[in-house]
Amino acid sequence: MNTTKSAELFEKAKTYFPGGVNSPVRAFRSVGGNPLFIEKGKGSHIWDVDGNEYIDYCCSWGPLILGHANDTVLNAVDKTMRNGTSFGAPTRLENELAELILSNNKFIEKLRFVSSGTEAVMSAIRLARGFTKRNKILKFEGCYHGHVDSLLVKAGSGLVTFGNSSSAGVPESFVNETITVPLHNREAVEEAFKKYKNDIACVIIEPVPANNGLLLQGKEFLNFLRDQCTAHQTLLIFDEVISGFRLSFTGAAGLFDIQPDIITYGKIIGGGFPVGAYGASKKIMSCVSPEGPVYQAGTLSGNPVAMTAGIAQLTQCLAKDFYVKLEEQTSYLVEGIEKVNSFKLFKMFKLGSIFWIAFTDKKEITSAEDIDANSMSYFKTLYHSLLESGVYLGPSGYEVGFLSSAHSKEDLDKTISAFEVALRKLLN
Ligand SMILES: *Cc1c(COP(=O)(O)O)cnc(C)c1O
């Protein structure tokens, strides 16, 4: 495989950006080698600058549920763009996307558009604190919520901890407002509520944690959190930046039929453009400025081009059986790979159109500590073999894969064969 041009561009990029990238995982550090510079994408396929073609299961880390360069999205965007790209004043398009979302989602009554998932989470936390007039937040080890200061916290030792910052530049005093507990551990949550009874503004969780492997929690645990939060007048935030419009149109809340107090969205909502959102009941949302005292704003919030892409994408997601078909495709892929994986070198975990490969003997992996960091060397071998066979995954064994509606049966069969080749290499 010739990747000379990518390598050259990466060398140049290193002189411009820290690590040569504008977001860390893109640098390929966990799988080794140089990142591929992408030239173009269409449907389920992408092409790098050296002309190599890949079937893409990264899908821009989830947003592209229809695949790349979807014609309907492109045409709509093109039309909107010609009328100007930003006004900093309301447009009809914001109403349209909001109407599309709210009329098909019984879990939120009002929302606010922002420009990224991080921004959505950051605002949701502020809203929860403003609404409850409490300061502390509870998060789970192994959940990612964007690069919000108070959420860049990893667990310390002990079941219920204030943890340590997982990034330099986050003050100790911020970390002291964040309680960290392991996923799928009722005892830890109960202990946290006992210890900080009337201080916890919100519990935030990825209802389907998919940023550190796929750590399936199940409906019972989420229901337990719902009950705990209700009992302590703490708000439950579902961070559905990855699961929203992915597991169903109404995300994990819809899939499990659990009513959180605030939901955050990102990724798919913008049809490939930078959009995020947070939503809640009218009562909670009335705390947001200018109606209420919780300040939150954005120069490019509700950007007309991004709104248009969101409308064009989400309208297609509402088609009958859209999610059923996507899940069938994913099952076909996962079952096909499992079949060629006859020595059970790894396990596949899957929900809806999200899948994850874990080199493990464990039957279930429900918390971050269940993941064997040493196993990532096997993923590295798998990863590069798949690349050579024309299959592109997110470049880390902690990342999940995504299917889009553009993935064809032929793509899936090719991918299964690529796994077969990779498995042979792994066995040698
Ligand atoms: C991707 C992601 C974020 C951050 O979104 P950005 O758009 O990258 O800022 C937050 N929470 C979850 C669950 C995510 O998957």
Ligand as a Chemical Component Dictionary entry (heavy atoms), coordinates in Angstrom:
data_LIG
# 
_chem_comp.id                   LIG 
_chem_comp.type                 NON-POLYMER 
_chem_comp.pdbx_formal_charge   0 
_chem_comp.three_letter_code    LIG 
# 
loop_
_chem_comp_atom.comp_id 
_chem_comp_atom.atom_id 
_chem_comp_atom.alt_atom_id 
_chem_comp_atom.type_symbol 
_chem_comp_atom.charge 
_chem_comp_atom.model_Cartn_x 
_chem_comp_atom.model_Cartn_y 
_chem_comp_atom.model_Cartn_z 
_chem_comp_atom.pdbx_ordinal 
LIG C1 C1 C 0 -18.403 12.914 20.653 1  
LIG C2 C2 C 0 -18.967 13.033 22.011 2  
LIG C3 C3 C 0 -18.921 14.228 22.749 3  
LIG C4 C4 C 0 -18.169 15.437 22.261 4  
LIG O1 O1 O 0 -18.690 15.949 21.092 5  
LIG P1 P1 P 0 -17.774 16.928 20.190 6  
LIG O2 O2 O 0 -18.667 17.324 19.065 7  
LIG O3 O3 O 0 -16.586 16.115 19.784 8  
LIG O4 O4 O 0 -17.398 18.068 21.059 9  
LIG C5 C5 C 0 -19.575 14.284 23.964 10 
LIG N1 N1 N 0 -20.240 13.218 24.443 11 
LIG C6 C6 C 0 -20.311 12.063 23.783 12 
LIG C7 C7 C 0 -21.084 10.930 24.347 13 
LIG C8 C8 C 0 -19.677 11.931 22.546 14 
LIG O5 O5 O 0 -19.724 10.759 21.905 15 
# 
loop_
_chem_comp_bond.comp_id 
_chem_comp_bond.atom_id_1 
_chem_comp_bond.atom_id_2 
_chem_comp_bond.value_order 
_chem_comp_bond.pdbx_ordinal 
LIG C1 C2 SING 1  
LIG C2 C3 SING 2  
LIG C2 C8 DOUB 3  
LIG C3 C4 SING 4  
LIG C3 C5 DOUB 5  
LIG C4 O1 SING 6  
LIG O1 P1 SING 7  
LIG P1 O2 DOUB 8  
LIG P1 O3 SING 9  
LIG P1 O4 SING 10 
LIG C5 N1 SING 11 
LIG N1 C6 DOUB 12 
LIG C6 C7 SING 13 
LIG C6 C8 SING 14 
LIG C8 O5 SING 15 
# 
